[in-house]
């Protein structure tokens, strides 16, 4: 019989490091708030941008040590031990360098942009071989470690509709903490660090850079991004979904089985079925997306779940994660 895993040390986030003015100003973060406990950081910000829009400018950040009512994509729920995850939400008010609002069609790329930033943080800060799974998951060695959720805020007047972008990352969850065997955490993957403060700072800095570049390109996924390839090209190389046989489960017990070929200009997944017909699968509609064995064997892999890998795999409210 295996010995029970010891509960890892779970220190609080370093408030001094997160509130450092040099760090915040360097990345254009006007406000960063840390709370000990809340129901959901996404829900808090959605309420905040509705009740007091001026208090939450573009790239404002809210992060919690513990969430009691976190929800993911399609209203999935999850819960992780206190101080075991990075649970963070941002307010986005996307405008270009001239202050012109981005077309709302481009908003569908924001969760993928966040997933890309988180992958970079995991790879470069924790030394983990992270991959992306459409539409909103980050995987390590095929197991879900994080998820993202973008939610549209209230539209009022002629202003830019805000987006609340939630990210949940499993950091020090042990095997017994995981709700399903297809989830994982930074701790379980032999990382270079499990410092949540460093991981959060790494993610925020990378996201801010990619986000500002995306905005200055007017939300064009085919434009060069942050001095490198476009968002579309980067995702084409990083999404494990592309080039695979998949089964997309849709509302009403509908499903599409076929070859995941590419992303369209809105970030939707294009799936070609056995008859050669190309289907457009949107992130907002898909219930589950799983690898499919053409011979009809049982599905493998994880469902497309919300933030983090939990509840649906643990640690994020996702989509928000």
Buried (B, 14 or more C-beta within 10 A) or exposed (E): EEEEEEEBEBEEBBEEEBEBEEBBEEBEBEBBBBBEEBEBBBBBBBBBBEEEBEEBBBBBBBBBBBBEEBBBBBEBBBBBBBBBBBBBBBBBBBBBEEEEBBEBEBBBBBBBBBBBBBBBBBBEBBBBEBBBBBBBBBBBEBBBBBBBBBBEBEEEEEEBBBBBBBBBBBBBBBBEBBBBEBBBBBBBBEBEBBBBBBBBBBBBBBBBBBBBBBBBBBBBBEBEBBEEEBBBBBBBEBBBBBEBBBBBBBEEEEEBBBBBEBBBEBBBBBBBEEEEEEBEBBBEBBBBBBBBEEEEEEBEBBBBBBBBBBBBBBBBBBBBB
